[in-house]
Amino acid sequence: MQIDPSSADAQPDDEGSRSGSHRAERRGRIKRWAAPVAAWTAAFAVVAGLFAVPYPYVIESPGPTFNVLGQEEGKNVIEIKGRPEHPAKGELRMTTVYVTGGPDQSVHGVDLVKAWLGGQSRVLPVDEVYPPNVSRQQITESNRLEMDNSQSSAVAAALSHQHIAFTRRLSVQDVVLGTPAQGVLKKGDVIEKVGGAPAADVASLRKSVAKSGGAPLAVTVRRAGATKELTLKPVKKDGAYVLGVLLKNDFDFPFTPTFNLQNVGGPSAGMMFALGILDEIEPGDLTGGRSIAGTGTIDAEGRVGPIGGIQQKMAAARRDGAEYFLAPASNCGDVTGHVPDGLTVVRVQSLSQAYTAVEAIGRGQTPSQKPDAFPTCG
């Protein structure tokens, strides 16, 4: 049977026409959205990939601070045997830096973004922080040795400040392969002179090596009870002349200090350790109950040397309540313009200057009242 389009019973297929039109429209919409969604998906995948890729950088951020006059894990940070101790009420806070990245440890894009946005971290190329071809284990051992040396030097500096006699020697802890020291120096050698100058500690040896300018150096060592005259030619590495040895300051002290601080390495707490020892062996309370933080290497003569990450250390000090911060004079370039609000920075070059500043703070004196005790970096 045929339907006459002109008959009254004949009706156009409106339902079919509308359905087909809607399907075509939906297909159009799907096509219009498909390209942007695919593009965003691809972009997200690229960004996610960039965040997941490891980068050759190191991030330095504010680490914990430790009161060297207080306790950690139930033990005094500094314990002294063979000498009366005088408990202190204040705080002498050594400061640290968290270091993320380097050998056997990756830094990813998300870490870098957090560091840049956080405002208190510093991002450095890994080769500016670590020498090439070193392992995490070697770095840990080097940091441990530097911490041991800084503690020994801190005791020596404190005793020198008090005019208490002791003996010292500089011994070879290890020899680095592929350096001038390999095959010449041995573990256990006691270095007595370098370039004709006494090698009383690591700092004096480094000074003699730097003075050589790379020329051959006469090195006098004591080995198995005999004196030997050796010759080494320093090489330049990371901008400084080196012999290629890990050294240890050995001292014979009239009393035995013990340092109870785990998982912290490097030499930068030396000055604060020395101040802590002085506060403990002297009657009274050097800090006057105040919270004082600081950083700086120290040698047996009490000279304060530069450290890394001082901006992060100042931030950590203020975060943990310190009002004053002792900074090495040689770090002033990194201090100026970066001092946290509420923190007063005192520039120091020696243990004597640091002691004078802490003593003034403990007495309640201010920079305006006693400016000579509070030299600044400005």
Protein Blocks (a to p, Z undefined) as FASTA:
>chain_A
ZZdfkbmkbccdfklmmmmmmmmmmmmmmmmmmmmmmmmmmmmmmmmmmmmpccdddddd
ddddddfkbceehiafbacehiacdddfbdcdddddddeedehiacdfklmmmmmmnopa
ccddfklmbcghiafklmmmmmmmmmmmmmmmmmmmmmmmnopacddddddfbdcehiak
gokacghiacfbgghiacfbfklmmmmmmmnnopacdddddeehiacddddddddeehia
cehiacddddddfbdcddddehiacjklmmmmmmmmmmmmpgcjfknopacddeddddfk
opacddehklmmmmmmmmnopabdcddfklmmmmgopacehiacdddfbfklmmmmmmmm
mnopafklmmmlmccfZZ
